[in-house]
Amino acid sequence: MYHLFITSSNRYCYARTMVGASHTFDTCAECGRKNIRFLPISEQAFLWIEGGKRFPDFLSFGDVGQYLFVSPAVISVFETNAVSGYHVEKSLPVYRESRGEMQKVDDIQYYSLNVTGQVDFDLKAMHLKKKHSCKSCGNFDWSIQRLSIVDAKLDLNTWDQSDLCRVSSLPSSLVCSEKTADLIHQNKLSGVYIQDEKDMFRIR
């Protein structure tokens, strides 16, 4: 499988925040850790764009959350080729600041995707283990903090065979099948960097 790193650069716009998609923090009564709880996206929600001039197909997002925003081109490619492991949440208009005012960017919109596929790490192969796991909220500490020195390895026994997946132990990480990686390359979809599974912790 491959790691999908949604990247921003000087060439591309990125979303500073999504107005109308709030979150709150719940404190676990058992372990005391704070957990993010996402609230429903409102019907009036929009993306607030910052930086760059070109709009990529995969939009980098700077606010707290596990959101994935993609262009209509991505939706078309995924639907035409029966990519699995996601459903479309909703389409969102785009606004950016111009001369001190928020203005809608005409003819540009992004879709919010909910990635439903699941896979998890092979911790034994990575010589890692979960420490202080909370039975109530599921949060844990890693047995090593310098993950940048670790080769990531996914446990295919935990893979539900979806083409798009979140890593259960690190839900902010997105991975995809070879089929999906090939489609992204073939269709020259922009704004995403595909790296080998083992390099997941070595952000480009």
N, C-alpha and C positions, 0 to 999 in steps of 0.2 A: 504494500500500500504506500501511498504518498502523502506527505504533509502539505496542506494548503496554507500558505502564509499570505494573508491579505495585506498588501503593502501600499504605502503611499510614497510619493516622491515629489520633486519639484515640478514634474510634468503633470501630475494628477491632482485633482481635487480630493478632499476627504471630508467626512462629516464630523464636525465638532461635537454635535449632539443631535438627538432626536427629540424635538419638542412634542410633548404629549405622550411620552413613554417614561413614566416615572418608576422609581424603585424605592424600596425601603430596606432597612437592616433589622433582622430579627436576631435576638441573642438567645442562643441555645441554653435552656435551663440546666442541662446536664454538664456541658463542658465549658460554657461561657463564651464560645466562639461566636463571632458575628457572621450571619448568613444573609446574602442578598436575596430578597424576595421581589420578583418582577410583577408589576401591575399591568393590567391589560392596556394595549395601545389604543389611544382614543381615536375616534373617527376624524378628528381635526389634526392629527399628528403630521408633522413634516420634518424633513431633514434640513439641518442648518449647515450649509457648506462653507468650508474655509480653505483657503490656499489653492494654488494650482489653477489651470485654465481648462485642461482637458478632463472630461468625465470618463473614468474607467468603467469596465464591465463589472468588476468587483470593487465595491467602495469601502475603503478603510474607514473605521469608525472609532472615535476617540473617547466616547463616554463609557461609563461602567455598563457592562452587559455582555451577553453572548449572542449578539445579533449578527446576521449575515445579510448584507444588502447587495443586490445584483441588478443588472440592467435587463431590459426586455430581451436582449440578444441571448443572455445566459438562459433565461426561461425557455426560449425557443429551442436552443440546442439541447437542453436537458429533456424537454418534453418530447422532441422529435426522436431522441435516441433512448427514451425510456430509462433515464437515470433515476435510480431509486434512493430512498433514504431522506426525503424532505417533503414538506408541503409548503405552498405559498401562503404566507400570513395575510399580506395585503400590499397594495401599491402605495407609495408615499411620494408626494410632490417635493420639489427641491426649492429651497430659498437660500439666498445669500445676501450679505450686506452690501449695499451700494450707496455711497454718499450719505452714510449714517442711517439708512433705512433698509428694512428687510424687504427684498423684492423677489417675486417668484421667477424662477428660471423656466421660461416657456419650453415645451416639448422635451423636457427631461423629467424622468421619474425613475424610481428604483422600487424593487420589490423586496420585502422582508421575507426571508426564508427561515422556516423552523426546521433545523436538521434533526431528524429523528433516528437515524442509524446509530448503532452503538458498537464500540469495540473497546478493549482495554489493554493496558500494558502487560507484558510478560515480565513481571517484577523479578522473578527468579533469574531469568536470563540476563536482566539488567543489574543484578546484584543489589537490588533495592528491596525495601519492605516498608509497609505503612506502620507508623508509630502513633500511639495514643489515639487510635481510631475511636470516634464517638458513635456508640450504638444508636443514639437518638437522631443526630443530624447528619452523620456520615462523614464529617470532616476529619482530617488526620494530618499528621506531620510526616514529611519524608525522612527516611533514615540518612539521607545525604542532601546537603543544600546546594552543592555546586553541580547542578544538573548539566551545565554546559560541558562537562567532561564525560558525560554518560552517553553511550550509544543507545538510542531508543529502540525498543523492539515490541511489536504488538503481538498479543496472544490471539492467534486466529481461531482458537476454540471459543473465544468470547465474541467473535465477529458475527453479526446477524446477516451478513451477506449483502448489506446495503452498499450502494456506490458512494454515498456521502455519509460520514460518521463523525460523531463526537467521541473523544476518548473519555471513558467513564471517570477515570481518576483525575483527569484534567480537562473538564468540559469546555474550556476556552479554546482547546486545540481541535482543529478540523483535519480530517484525513479523508482520502478518496481512493477509489479503485483505479487500477491501471486504465480501464476503459474511460473513466472520467478525466483523468490526466491527459490521455490522448485527445479527447474531444476539446479540451481547453487549448491544447497546442495547435490542433488542426484548424480550429476556428479563430485562432489568434485573439482569444479573450484576454483583455488587459486588466491590470491591477492585482494580479495574483502571481506569487512565485511558488513553483512546485519543487519541493526538495525531497530527497530520499527519506524514508521512514527513520533511519538511524540518526539523521541530522536534525531531528525535530527540535532539540533544545539548543541548536546552534543557529540562531536567527541570523539571516543574511544581513 
